[in-house]
Amino acid sequence: MLQRLREAGLLWPTLASLAGLAVLVSLGNWQMSRKAWKEELIARLAEGAAAAPVPLANALEQAGGDLRSIGFRRVTVTGELEHHRELHLWAGDARGPAWSVITPLRLAEPIGVGRRFPIEWALVIRGTVPEMMKAATARAEGQVAGLVTIVGRVRLEEGGNWAAGAPNVSRNEWYTRDLGAMREHLLQGEAAGSASGEDLAARIAPVFIEAEAAIGGPG
């Protein structure tokens, strides 16, 4: 068969056609896989939105080692927002430069009290502000003091996005939800004793909480 194709001058065109067919089949399979993934994500979002919120501690216990299983799950956390330690995550779009404000919440009741390093903080995504309101001092009326209870959705960290760029830590500007780097930044200067970096990082919850409603008004 190959000899006949070669003699007719059709060998290379045939091989090229087969290669093209293989690529099209591969793309078709990828599209089907992506469609299934999107449908699963939509179903999970709908299920999470309809479910009653549970304490973050319960959600983490349910997840075990698979945090993806609680992505977008509604949870509650109670504690005090540490506004002086807030982080700014790029959220600009066609409307202009903007930043998502992520504020550490010191939990009223640490999770896993019996452990050497219980979870003491959760990172709360509070909302988005324009560039002119990026500085916390520009929105003092929104910096709520005292105990607050927040209902929000579990959001996972974003990793491997090479196009987003590295964070500018000195300016407190982040371009992905890089939980590892954010934990390290927030825990600088903490008395660790003989703790490893991994143990110390465990004091901050392994997920973000995206608040469902504004706390302290539109600001």
PyMOL commands that set and color helices and strands:
alter all, ss='L'
color gray80, all
select helices_A, chain A and resi 2-7+11-50+56-63+67-70+83-85+131-133+136-142+162-164+169-171+179-186+197-201
alter helices_A, ss='H'
color red, helices_A
select strands_A, chain A and resi 54-55+74-81+87-90+98-111+119-130+147-155+173-174+204-211
alter strands_A, ss='S'
color yellow, strands_A
deselect
rebuild
show_as cartoon
